[in-house]
Amino acid sequence: MQELIRFLVGGVVVSGFAALSECLRPESFAGLFGAAPSIALATLGLTVMHSGHMFAAIEARSMIFGAAAFVLYAQLCSRVLMRRRLSALVTTMLLLPVWFGASFGLLYLFLSLRRGA
């Protein structure tokens, strides 16, 4: 039953963001409202219903760290692609450890600062 609810809520939220993106210009900016934000919101909503606010807050914090690390990863990929003659596939695969390292590094920093406070 939970899978059906997840499917329906996810579909409604994705459709809502798709409708919003159709209204925005330029088209490249509209792509920001694609699947990732809508899936994240649907997942958080279902987590609140199923596991409570505290667990959803931990998930949201992890999503924030992952998103911040992704910004660094995307910026680095963009710079490497502009300066080097590597394919996009090679560049993104080689730089994936940057994304993972930055996200786990942010989590470690957060937890260590929290323990020290």
N, C-alpha and C positions, 0 to 999 in steps of 0.2 A: 504493500500500500504506500509506503514511504517513497518508493521509486516513482510511482504514478504521480504523487503530489510534487515531487522534485521535478519531474518532466513537465507537468502543467505549469508550475510556478516559473520554472526556467524559461519555458516557451513564451509565457506572457511577458516576462521581464525583457527577454531578448527582443520580442516584437515591439515592445514599447521603446526601447533604445534604438531599434532600427527605424521606427517612425520618427523619432527625434533627429536621428542623423540625416534623414531625408530633407529636413527643414534647414539644415546648416550648410553654409558655404564657407570656404571651398570644400570640395569633395574630400580632399585629403584630411581635413580636420574632422569631417563627419565620421571617418573611420575609427576615430578614438572612442566613439560610442558603440563599438561593435560588441563582440561577445564577452570580452573579459570583465568589464564593469558590471554587466547585467548578470553574468554567472556568479560573480562574487556577491552581489546583493541578494540573489536568490539563495545562494548557499548560506549566507549569514542569517537570512530570515528563517530558513528551515532549521538552522542550528539553534537559534533562539527558541523556536517552538519545541524542538526535540531535546536539547541538552541544557538549555538555560542561558541566561545573560552572561554569566562569568565565562563559560566555555566559548561563547561567541566573541567575547571581548578578546580572549587569547587568540582566536583565529583571525580577528580583524587586525590585531597588532602584527601578527605574522604576515598578513597580506600587505600591510603598510611597509614593513621591512623589505619584502620581496619586490614591491613596486619601486621603492627608492633604489634598490640595487639594480632593478631593470633599467631605470633611467641612466645610471652609470654605464651599464652594459650597452645600451642602445647608442649612447654618445660615443663610446669607445669604438663600437662597430662602425659607426658612421665615419669617424675620423680615419680608421684603418682603411675602409673602403675608398675613401677619397684620396688617400696618400699612397696606397700600395695597389698593385695590380693583382690582388687576390680575388677569387670568386666569392660571392656572397655566402655560399654554403661553407666554404673553408673558413672564412672569417668568423661566421657565427658559431661554428662548431669549436674553433680554437679558443674563442673568447667566452664560451659557456662557463668555464671555471671562475671567471671574473664575477659573473652574476651570482653563482652559488657562494663563492667566497665572501662577496660583499654582503649578501643577505644573512649568512650565518655569522659574519663578523659584526653586523649591526645587532643581531640578536645577542651575541656574546657580550658586546659592549653594554647593551641595555641591561642585561641580567647582572653584569658585574657592577655597574653603577647603582643598580637597585639594591644589591647586597651591601654595598658600601655606605648607603644612605641610612 
